Amino acid sequence: MYIGTQGRFAEDVDLEVLAQLGVVNIDTTPSEPLSEWTTDLLGGMRERCAKFGINLEMMHLIGSGNALDDPHTGAIFLKPSDARERQLDDVCNAIRMAGEAGLRGFNYNITILGHLRTERKIGRGGSTLSSFDYDELLEKGSPRHAGHSNVFEDGPADADEMWERIDYWLKKVIPVAEEYNVQMACHPSDPGIGYGVTYRGVERVMGMVDGFKKLIDLYESPSNGINFCIGCMSESLENPAQDVFNVIRYFGERKKIFNIHFRNIKGGFRKFVEVFPDEGDVNMLEALRTLKEVDYPYMIMPDHVPGISGSEAGRVGFAFTFGYIHAALQAVNES
């Protein structure tokens, strides 16, 4: 396993800095709409990165926002429609192009409601923390979706309905991914809110651990796996400080982890804040030891970082996490 990152790197200096910080494996995605992607476009992005000694090995395919806000892939997990079929065709074409361009895989999300968060909290030194409190969500509604109706605009979707849509997705895309040797890494819905529980009429089946067990069982394939977010998986557990390591073992032993988002939290199921990796409830060094134990072979990526002061807050927060991951990997590999 090795350090990686994700993001937009529009300027050459962005790639130069990554190389200087020892981050030479990345996930970055074209700014062009999915329907305009070509093999040459993807290959050209890989060649640009390679000039700086960086391997562009993954891209993002379906984002984590509210599905209704995305005109290019947002219909894929909504009700059946002509738009869904057109977008699925675009995805299958993108998978073919990725294989031809030499990409390892795609990270993607199965969520139609997007991230659910409540008011930010104050953390170390006055930093601000992305936060979730289920009781607060029900009482006030999510600030990110202020003014929304009680039922999702596309209509309700219980667990059976969501699994029908997910099964349809897998049967469409995984055979293409197998043919072109592309890994499809599914990210958790952030956060999970429980089994048999809906919000705005929708059940977040990919927010809980059992949802991922079902996902990999629905279509057994070396191309069907997980973008394992340590933060998201921890958010779904009553006692993440103890339990997240066995979740890593479950999927790692089955070789279903294709990418790691390295994020820590304080709290757990239905109430948490996102914090720096060195101050949360999960022992992140032990998380890396567990990944080593199951022979996880791919990227360890920073994910969300707290909001900090200064004009380059995001870059500084990620740089801090890069340093932490480098040191933690060194410690684990030398033990």
N, C-alpha and C positions, 0 to 999 in steps of 0.2 A: 504494500500500500504506500501511497505517496501523496504529497500535498497537491491540491488543485484549487481552482476557483471558477466562479461564473460571473458574467456581467457583460456590459457593453464596453468595448475597447476601440473607440472610434479613431483615436490618434495613435500614431506610432509610438509616442512617448509612453502611452499606457502599457503597451506590450514590453517596451524597454524596461520600465520600472518593474513589471512582473518578473522578467528574467533576472533583474538585479536582486530581487527579493527571493529568488530561488523557486518561483512558482512557474513551472514550465509545462503544465498540463491544464487545459481550460475547457470550459463550456461557454461558448458565445454564439449568438444567433443572428442571422441576417435581419436588417431593419426592413427589408422588403416584405410585402405580404406573402404568405405561404404559397398562394396561387402563382406567384411570379418567380419562385425559386427555380434554379436550374442546376444541373450537375456542375457546370462551369462556375457558377456563383459559389457553391459550397467548396469546390476544389480551390478556387481562388482565395477564399478566406483561409483555408488550411495553408496554402502556400505563403500568404502574407505572414501568418503566425510563425511558420517555419523559419522565416528570415531572422527571427529573433530567438531561435532555438526552442520555440514553444509548439507543443503538440495540441492542436484543436481536436479533441477526441469526442466531444459530445455537443449537442445543441438542445435548446428547449423547443418543444413542439406545441404543447397546449399549456397556456399560462394558468395562474391560480386566481385570476380575478373573476368577478361576476360574469357568467357566461353570456348574458345578454349584452355586455359591453364589447364583446369581441366578434367582429363581423367575419373573421376568417376561420375560426375553429369553435366558436361559441355554441353552435348548434349540435355538436357531436354527441353530447350527453343530455340533450333536451329530448322532447317528444319526437317521434318519427316525422320527417319532413323532407322535401326535396333539398333544402339547404343542408340538412345533415348528410345526405348522400353525396352532394357535391363536395362538401368539406372532407368527408371520408376518402373520396377519390384523391383530393389534394394531399391528404396525409399519406396515402399509399404511394403516390408519386414521390413525395418527399423522402420516404423510406428507401425507395429505389435509388434516388439520387444520392442519399447519404452513403449507401453501400458502395455505389460507384465512385464516390469521392473519398472513400476510405475512412469515414467516421466510424467510431465504435458504437455509438448509440444516441438515443434521444431520452431526455428527461421530460416527463409530462405529468399533468394533473388531472384527476377525475374529481371535479367539484363544480357545481353549477351556482353555488352561492358565494364563492370566493372566500377570502379570509374572514373570520369573525373575530373582532376585537372590541374591547371596551376602552374606557378612558385610560390614557397613559399614566404610569406611575413614576415617581422619582426614585432614582437609584444612586449608585456610588458617586459621590462627588457632585451630585446634582444632575447626573445623566438622566435621560428619560427612557423609560422601558415600555416596550410593547406589552400589553397586558390583556388578560381575559378573565372575566368573572361572570359565570353563567347566570347567577341570580341578577346581576346588574344588567346583563343583556336582556333578560326577560322583562325586567322592570322598565328599562329606558329605551331598548332597541339599540342596535349598533350605530355609533356615530358615523361609521362609514356608509351606512345605508339609511340615513335619516330621511323620514318621510315615506319609506317603502310601505307597501301594503302588508297585511298580515300573512298573505299567501303569495308565494313566489309567482311572478307574472306568467311564467310558462305553465303554471298549474302544479298541484301537489305531486310528489313522487315518493312513495313509500319504499321500503327495502326491496320488495319483489320487483317493483318497477325499475328501480335503479340497477338491480342485478341483471334484469333483462337487457337494459341498455349496455351495460358493461360487457355482458356475454356477446352481444352483437358486435361491439367494438373489437373484442379480442379475436373473434372469428374472421373479421375483416382484415385486421392489420397484422396479426402475428404470423400468418403464413407468408406474407410478403417480407416481414422482418427476418424470418427464417431463411427465405430464399436469398436474401441479400446480406445475411450475417450481421444484422443490426440488433442491438439490445434495446428493449423498450422498458424504461425504468419509471415506474409510477410513484409519484410523491403523495404522501398522506394529505387528506383534507385537513385544513388547519383552522381550529382544532377539532378533534372528535368530541362529541357531546353525549355519547352513550349508545347502547344497543336498544333498538326499538323506539328511539327518541327522534322527533322531527323538529325542525326549526323552519318557520314559514312553509310548513307542509312538506318539507324535503328531509329525507333521512340521509345523514352523512355516513354512508356505509364504509367509505374509505378513510374514515377518521379513527377507526379502532383496529386493534391488532388482528382480531378475527377476520376483519374484512380483507386484510392482506393475505391471510392464510387461504381464504376462499379464492382470492384473485389468482394466486399461483396454482391452485388446484383446478380452477375452471379450465385452464388451457396449459397443460404441461408442455413447456418448450424452453429451450435454452435462451430464447429471445424474450421471454415473459418474466419480468422481475421488478425490483423495487429501487427507487431512489430513497434510501433509508435516512430519514431525517431524525436524528437523535432527539432533537427538541420536540418534534411532533409526536413521536412515539412515546416520549416521556409524558407529554401532556395528556395522553389517553390512559395513564396508569395512576392508580391510587397511591402507589409507593414507588415512584420511578427510581429513587436512589438504590433500591434493592432489585427491582423487577426488570429494568430495561436491559440488563446484561443477558438474561435468558431469552429475551425477545431477539436480541442480536444473534444469539446462538441458533435459535430456531431457523431464521432465514439464512444466516451465514453458512450453517452446516449443509443447507440445501442448495447453496451456490445461487441464491436468488437476490443477493445484494449487488447492484450494479453501480451504485454511487452512494456516498455518505455526505449528508449535510451535518456539519459539526456545530451544534448549538446547544446551549445549556439553559436550564430554567430553574426558578425557585417556585415550589408549589407542585401541582399535579393536576389530576383530573378535575376539570371544570373551573379551576382557579389557579392562575400562574402568572408570572412575569418572565420575560426573556432577559437574560443577563449575560455578562461576559463569561467565557468558558471557565475561568479560574474561580468563580464565586457562586456557582449554582449548586443545586442539590445532587446533581449527578457527578460522580468521579469520572471526569473525561479521560484521565490517564487509564483508568480501568476499562473504559469503553474501548480505547485503542488496544489494550491488552487482549480484550475479548475478540476484537476483530482480527488480531494477529493469530489468536488461538484457532479461529475458523478459516484461516488462510485467505482472508479478504484481500483481493489483489489490485483494487482500483483507487480512485481519488478520494481524498479527505478534504472537503470544501468548507470554508467559513460560510455561514448562512446569514441570518439577521444579526446585527450588532446593535447595542444600545445607541441612542442618540446622544452625541457628545458635543462639546463646544468647539468653535473654530470654523474656519472657512472650508476646510477639507475634512469635515467630520467623518463622512463615509469611508474615505480612503484611509484615514488614520485608524478608524475602528477595525477595518479589515486588516491593515498592516499589523496591528496588535495581535489579531487572531492568527495571522500567518506565522508570526514569531512563536506564539504559543504552540501551534501545531508542529512547527519544525522541531522545537525542543521536546515536545511530548513524543513525537515519532522517534527521535534520537534516543530518548530514555527507554522507550519500549523495545526498540531494536537492539539495544545494547544489554538489555537485562536477560 
